């Protein structure tokens, strides 16, 4: 037995519509409040495990970080940061693109340089592979 759209509407009661609307409201609230992630307020740049610079994300700048393979360039823009260039062979940290969430990290392992965003509400405490 096939029911068209009008057939389905005939089966619904007022309470069904209220429950469906409440469920949609709860889902919308969860998406807007829980999955928003933390806004970063600064960036920490490390070379060979030592902090080279701690900068705020309020103004744009370029930071050159020396490493064993050469110079890694970190680009800072308001609210975000990225590794603009790196002398490493595979360019994983460059391909990661703009970091915009607190707790996000880009690691240039061959050149021993890392960029991490700090903030009050990071999305996660640690990463495991």
N, C-alpha and C positions, 0 to 999 in steps of 0.2 A: 504494500500500500504506500503510495507516494503522497506526500503532503507538500503543497506549495507554500509559499510565504504566508498567504492568508490562513492556511491550515495551521501553521505553527503559531501564529498570533492568537488563534482561537483557543489553543491549548494552554496558553499562558494565563496565569492569574495575577492579580495586583501584587501579591506578596512575592511572586517570582521576579517581577520587574524590580521591586525594591531591593531584593537580595542581589540581583545582578548589578544594579546601580551602585550599591554599597561595595560590592567586590571590586568594581572598576575604580571607585574612589580610593579604596585601600591600596590598590596596585599603583595608581598615579601618585599617591603620597609616598609610597615606598621608593619609587623611582626617583622622585624629586628630592627626597631627603636622605636616603641611604646610599645611593650610588653616585653621588655628586663628587666625592673624593675631596681631599684636602687641598686647599690652595697653597702654593709654596710662597715662602717669604724670603728665601735666600738660597744661595748655591754654595756648595763646598767643593773645592777643586783640590785633588790630592795628586802628588807625584811620588812614586816609590814609597807609598804608604804614609807620607807626611803631608800635612795640610799646607798647601801653597797659598791658597786664598779662600777667604770667606767673604762673599759679596752679596749685597741685596739685589733684588730683581726690579728695582725701581727705575733704573736708567740703562740705556743701551751702551754696550762696550764690548771690546774684543780683548781676550786675555791669552797671551802666549805662554805655554807651559813647556819647559824643556824636559826631555826624557832621553833614555838611552839611544833611541832610534832617530831622534830629531825633535822638532817643535810641534806640539799639538795646540791647535787654536780653538778656544772655547768662545762661543758667541752668546752674549747675554742680551736679552730684550725684556721689556717690561712683562713680568709674569711668566717668563719661560726662558729656557737655556738649551743649548745644543753644542755638540762637538762639530765645529765647522770643517776642520781638516785634521788629519792625523797621518803620520808616516808609516803606520802599520800596514801589513800586506793585505788584510782582508776587509778593513774598513767597517767592522761591525759597529763600532761606537758612532761613526759618522752616519751609517744607515739607520740608526735608531731614531734620528730626527729630533724634533723639538720635544723636550721634557716639560710637561706642564703640571704634573701632580706631585705633591709633597711625597717624598720617599722614593721617587723615580731615580734610577741610576744608569749611567752610561760608562762602561769600562773599556778602556783601550789597553788591553792586557799586554801586547808586545811592547808598548812604549811605557808601561807602568803608570798610566794616568787615568784618573777616574773623575767623574762629575756626578754629584748627587744634589738633589733639591731637598731643602729642609723646610719644615713647616710644623704647625701645631697638630694637625690631624693627618698623619700619613695613612695611605690606604692599607698598608701592611707593615709588619714589623721586620720580616725577613723573607728572603726568597730561597727556595730549595729546588735543586734540579736533580 
